[in-house]
């Protein structure tokens, strides 16, 4: 055994085997530091045994004894009051209309939202028609820009040629 302090509590409470106890006693005869540690520990144990057992005061509550659910319920009234105030504020501000359609939530304040079920085929045909009109408009616009560019190029080319040619020709 290197030092008794490694198994100090076992030595004091006589929980070591007889061979370990004999070895610890031999070591204590030679090591002053271990003797000091054993004396301190024995003094502490004897003081604790001599002190009376006292009941803790009734108003003393340890945190680890509280169930975790009580912590939640402590904040529940405040959260409920806040939710009620929020609902009242929205109700006072105006009518609120909710519409859930195709995984899309629509919230409208002060106006009603038409609750119609869209016909997917009609909506798609309308959208295709609208896009065809938009494409036709863009093609017409592109043609107009190309015409304007051609006219501009025809106007600019004689001016550029006149500037490039050496003066006096």
C-alpha positions in Angstrom: 0.0 0.0 0.0 1.5 3.3 -1.0 -0.5 5.7 1.3 -3.4 5.2 3.7 -5.1 8.3 2.4 -6.1 6.4 -0.7 -8.4 4.2 1.4 -8.8 6.5 4.4 -12.6 6.0 4.9 -12.3 2.2 4.5 -9.5 2.1 7.1 -11.4 4.3 9.6 -14.6 2.3 9.3 -12.7 -1.0 9.3 -13.9 -2.1 5.9 -10.4 -3.3 4.7 -9.4 -6.9 4.7 -7.2 -8.1 7.6 -4.1 -8.1 5.3 -4.8 -4.6 4.1 -5.4 -3.4 7.6 -2.1 -4.8 8.8 -0.3 -3.2 5.9 -2.0 0.2 6.6 -1.0 0.0 10.3 2.6 -0.6 9.3 2.6 2.3 6.9 1.0 4.6 9.5 3.9 3.8 11.9 6.3 5.2 9.3 4.4 8.0 7.5 3.6 11.2 9.5 1.5 12.7 6.8 -0.9 9.7 6.7 -1.0 9.8 10.5 -2.1 13.4 10.4 -4.8 12.6 7.8 -6.2 9.7 9.8 -6.3 11.8 13.0 -8.2 14.6 11.2 -10.7 12.2 9.7 -11.2 10.4 13.1 -11.8 13.8 14.8 -14.3 14.8 12.1 -16.2 11.5 12.5 -16.2 11.7 16.3 -17.6 15.3 16.1 -20.3 14.2 13.7 -21.3 11.3 15.9 -21.4 13.5 19.0 -23.6 16.1 17.4 -27.4 15.7 17.9 -29.6 14.9 15.0 -31.6 18.0 14.1 -34.7 18.2 12.0 -34.4 20.8 9.3 -36.9 23.7 9.5 -40.2 23.1 7.8 -39.8 26.1 5.5 -36.5 24.7 4.1 -37.0 23.1 0.7 -34.3 21.8 -1.4 -34.5 22.4 -5.2 -33.8 18.8 -6.1 -36.9 17.7 -4.2 -39.3 19.8 -6.3 -40.9 18.0 -9.2 -40.1 19.4 -12.6 -43.8 19.9 -13.5 -44.2 22.6 -10.8 -41.7 24.8 -12.7 -43.9 24.7 -15.8 -47.1 25.5 -13.9 -45.5 28.5 -12.3 -45.4 30.2 -15.7 -48.7 28.9 -17.0 -50.9 31.7 -15.6 -48.7 34.4 -17.1 -48.6 32.6 -20.5 -52.4 32.2 -20.5 -52.9 35.8 -19.6 -50.6 36.9 -22.4 -52.4 34.7 -24.9 -55.8 36.1 -23.8 -54.5 39.7 -24.1 -53.2 39.0 -27.6 -56.6 37.5 -28.7 -58.5 40.4 -27.3 -56.2 42.9 -29.1 -56.7 41.2 -32.4 -60.5 41.0 -31.8 -60.6 44.7 -30.9 -58.4 45.8 -33.8 -60.9 44.3 -36.3 -62.3 41.2 -37.8 -59.9 38.5 -38.5 -60.5 36.0 -41.3 -58.5 32.8 -41.7 -58.4 30.7 -44.8 -56.5 27.4 -45.1 -56.2 26.2 -48.7 -53.7 24.0 -50.3 -51.3 24.2 -47.3 -51.4 27.9 -47.5 -52.7 30.0 -44.6 -54.3 33.4 -45.4 -55.0 35.8 -42.6 -57.1 38.9 -43.4 -57.8 41.8 -41.0 -60.9 43.8 -41.4 -62.1 42.3 -44.6 -63.6 39.1 -45.6 -61.8 36.6 -47.8 -63.9 34.8 -50.4 -64.2 31.2 -49.4 -64.4 29.6 -52.9 -63.0 26.3 -53.9 -60.9 26.9 -56.9 -61.4 24.7 -60.0 -57.9 23.6 -60.9 -58.7 23.0 -64.6 -60.2 26.5 -65.1 -57.5 28.2 -63.2 -54.8 26.5 -65.2 -56.5 27.3 -68.5 -56.8 31.0 -67.4 -53.2 31.1 -66.4 -52.1 29.6 -69.7 -54.1 32.1 -71.7 -52.7 35.0 -69.6 -49.1 33.7 -70.2 -49.7 33.4 -74.0 -50.9 37.0 -74.1 -47.8 38.1 -72.1 -45.5 36.2 -74.5 -47.2 37.7 -77.5 -46.7 41.2 -76.0 -43.0 40.5 -75.3 -42.4 39.2 -78.8 -44.0 42.4 -80.3 -41.9 44.5 -78.0 -38.7 42.7 -79.0 -39.5 43.2 -82.7 -40.1 47.0 -82.1 -36.7 47.2 -80.3 -35.0 45.4 -83.2 -36.6 47.8 -85.7 -35.5 50.8 -83.6 -32.0 49.5 -83.4 -31.8 48.9 -87.2 -33.0 52.4 -87.9 -30.6 53.9 -85.3 -27.7 51.9 -86.9 -28.6 53.2 -90.4 -28.6 56.7 -89.1 -25.3 56.5 -87.2 -23.2 54.7 -89.9 -23.0 57.6 -92.4 -21.9 59.9 -89.5 -19.2 57.5 -88.3 -17.9 57.0 -91.9 -17.7 60.8 -92.4 -15.6 61.2 -89.2 -13.3 58.3 -90.2 -12.5 59.5 -93.6 -9.5 61.8 -93.8 -10.4 65.5 -94.3 -9.7 66.8 -97.8 -10.9 63.8 -99.8 
